[in-house]
Amino acid sequence: MSEEWTAILLAGARPGVDPFAQQHGTDLKPLIPVLGIPMVARVATSLLASSGIGEVRVLTQFPARIAEVLPEDPRIKLGASDGTIAETMQRILADPETQFPLLVTTADHALLDPAMVADFLAKAEGADVAVGLVERKNLLERLPQSKRTWLKFRGGAWSGANLFALGSPEAAKAVELWRSVEQDRKKGIKMIAALGPTLLVGSILRLRSLQGTLDKVGKKLGLNIRAVAMDNPLAAVDVDKEDDHILVTAILKGEQ
C-alpha cells in the first residue's frame, strides 16, 4: 500500500428517542455496548490497529460524550457531524485541510477488524470512489438466516459493507448524488433511478453486472468508481437492531 489513509468514523445519532439505544442503557446508538464495549470504541480500536491508517476522525453531534469511551491515542480527532451523512461528507470533502485518501465507516460496524480494513484498502487503492460490498451467496453460506437489503445485478446480488473510499475532492460529485437519494438509501432501485432511465431499465432487467453499472455511473460523473467485493462476508453485518446485536454478540463469543 503506497499511501496513508485518513479514517472517517461516523458516530452520529438520529434525533429524538432511540428505543434500541434505550434498551441497552443509553440514549446514543454509538454507545450501545457489545460484550461490554461501546460499539464506537470497538470500531475506533480496529481502525487504529489497521495497517495503512493514519488519523482517525470521529464525527458526531456529541463529541464530549463519545470522547469518554474512545481509546487514548493522539491519532484520534473528534469533530462535529452535520444533519445527514451526505452533508457531513460534503463538508469534509470541501475542507482544504482534509488529507486524502479517505476510508469512511460507521460506528455500528462492530465486527470490523484490521483484516477487513486491509482487504478493503488494498482493493480500493487508486479509485476515486470505492464501495465495500458482500455477495449474497457468500453471506448466506456463513449466515443462512441473515436478512439483508440486496441490490441485484447480472451475476449476483450484493449488500453494503459500510466501507467507502473517497480518493480526492472530486468524490464530492458522487456524494452529491447520494445526497439526492439519501432518504431512500435502503431502496436500491430508487438510487439507480436517479441516474437515468437507461441504468434503471438495465438494473430491472439485470442486463449489467455490478461493476458494469458502476462504470456507467462513473462515466456519467467523470469518476473511477469501483465495487470492492469483501473476502469476509461478516463485513456486511452491522448492528442496527436488536436481532443484529444478538447475532454480533454470538459471533464475537464464537457461538455463531
Sequence and secondary structure as in RCSB ss.txt:
>XXXX:A:sequence
MSEEWTAILLAGARPGVDPFAQQHGTDLKPLIPVLGIPMVARVATSLLASSGIGEVRVLTQFPARIAEVLPEDPR
IKLGASDGTIAETMQRILADPETQFPLLVTTADHALLDPAMVADFLAKAEGADVAVGLVERKNLLERLPQSKRTW
LKFRGGAWSGANLFALGSPEAAKAVELWRSVEQDRKKGIKMIAALGPTLLVGSILRLRSLQGTLDKVGKKLGLNI
RAVAMDNPLAAVDVDKEDDHILVTAILKGEQ
>XXXX:A:secstr
  S EEEEEE    SS  HHHHHTT S GGG EETTEEHHHHHHHHHHTSTTEEEEEEEES HHHHHTTS   TT
EEEEE  SSHHHHHHHHHH TT  SSEEEEETT TT  HHHHHHHHHHHTT SEEEEEEEHHHHHHH TT     
EEETTEEEEEEEEEEE SGGGHHHHHHHHHTGGGTT HHHHHHTT HHHHHHHHTT S HHHHHHHHHHHHT  E
EEEE SSGGGG    SHHHHHHHHHHHHT  
